[in-house]
Amino acid sequence: MSSSYLPATTDSIAQALEAKTPSEAISILYRVLENPSSAPDALRIKEQAITNLSDLLRQENQAEELRSFLTQLRPFFVLIPKAKTAKIVRGIIDDVAKIPGTSDLQISLCKEVVQWTFLRQRVEAKLAALLMENKEYPEALNLLSGLIKEVRRLDDKLLLVDINLLESKLHFSLRNLPKAKASLTAARTAANAIYVPPAQQGNIDLQSGILHAEEKDYKTAYSYFFEAFEAFNALEDPRAVFSLKYMLCKIMVSQADDVAGIISSKAGLQYVGPELDAMNAVADAHSKRSLKLFEIALRDFQAQLEEDPIVHRHLSSLYDTLLEQNLCRLIEAFSRVEIAHIAELIELPVDHVEKKLSQMILDKKFAGTLDQGAGCLVIFDDPKADAIYPATLETISNIGKVVDSLYVRSAKIMT
């Protein structure tokens, strides 16, 4: 940093914008901030210089420099209102978050900021989100449990919505669905009392869709994903493509034919890319009831399907359903068949097919047994239900009712 400062004027800002290299622009802006003037106009120019410098450091991926820059600004924060301080601090933290591979740095930065800024509650909420991303769930839960009580006392409804929504995502990551739903309900209750920005409302709808999909209520989930997509699409938020991808849960309710219509719609065409191509491939495999196409889709779009925990969980269920349907269709023509022959027909490993058939027999998907010595599957005829047992039970039940009625009448006569 140069020892000579520059005047805090619009000309200095323009000089930084006209600089030939980013490093030259960064040096000029640092020199503007070194200006000791605390006049209102000078402070306004310095705020602009801070914003520009933060953007440049982010573009240059200088995360550590952003961290030290925030520390250097502490004396300046004394001279400006708290609202402007909050905006600058949040902006720098967000800029660090936009630099790839800075999770650990963000966590340490948030912990550091919590110690000296009045933004403790908001920064702690950000810290909890980062801990969740790093899968440090116990620490994130401990942080949120105390934070929720504190924010309720302060009656900051908007922050309470953020925290409850984050808690819902955290419980969902821990596979605790009841608590995830309870936290989401609390977030909705707080949101109903205030104006919620469209992006936050989209977040709430997206989480609602995810929880309904987890309960296999795909129709309701689809409506929430649609609401989230509309909110994010209007804001040109990159999360719109994920909402659109999750809207393709129609595959799970055997409406795979609708997927092509969603993707080719006016809104869907804006987001054509690997995410939607992956879901289109799955829909095509489901329509054709082809396990081979399904596995090709999982292999070709591994990043979009296998690495997305929400999609992967439901596709595992879809794969099992598709496998069971194919196996049932193949074995219905036989009374005794070699397992190797079934594996050859379905183009899957023998041990995988044997394991699945064993599971289906235990789940009573069909009546049969595995002759492992001969490597065969023996299929029994569906046992016919004997009507005498239900009829006998019904008769005994009716006799019981008659006896009870007679007992009540005799008791009345005796009294």
Secondary structure by P-SEA (a helix, b strand, c coil): cccccccccaaaaaaaaacccaaaaaaaaaaaaacccccaaaaaaaaaaaaaaaaaaaaacaaaaaaaaaaaaaaaaaaccaaaaaaaaaaaaaaaaacccaaaaaaaaaaaaaacccaaaaaaaaaaaaaaaacccaaaaaaaaaaaaaaaaacaaaaaaaaaaaaaaaaaaacaaaaaaaaaaaaaaaaaaccccaaaaaaaaaaaaaaaaaacaaaaaaaaaaaaaaaaaaacccaaaaaaaaaccccccccccaaaaaaacaaaaacccaaaaaaaaaaaaaaaccaaaaaaaaaaacccccccaaaaaaaaaaaaaaaaaaaaaaacccccccaaaaaaaacccaaaaaaaaaaaaaaccccccccccccbbbbcccccccaaaaaaaaaaaaaaaaaaaaaaaaaaaac
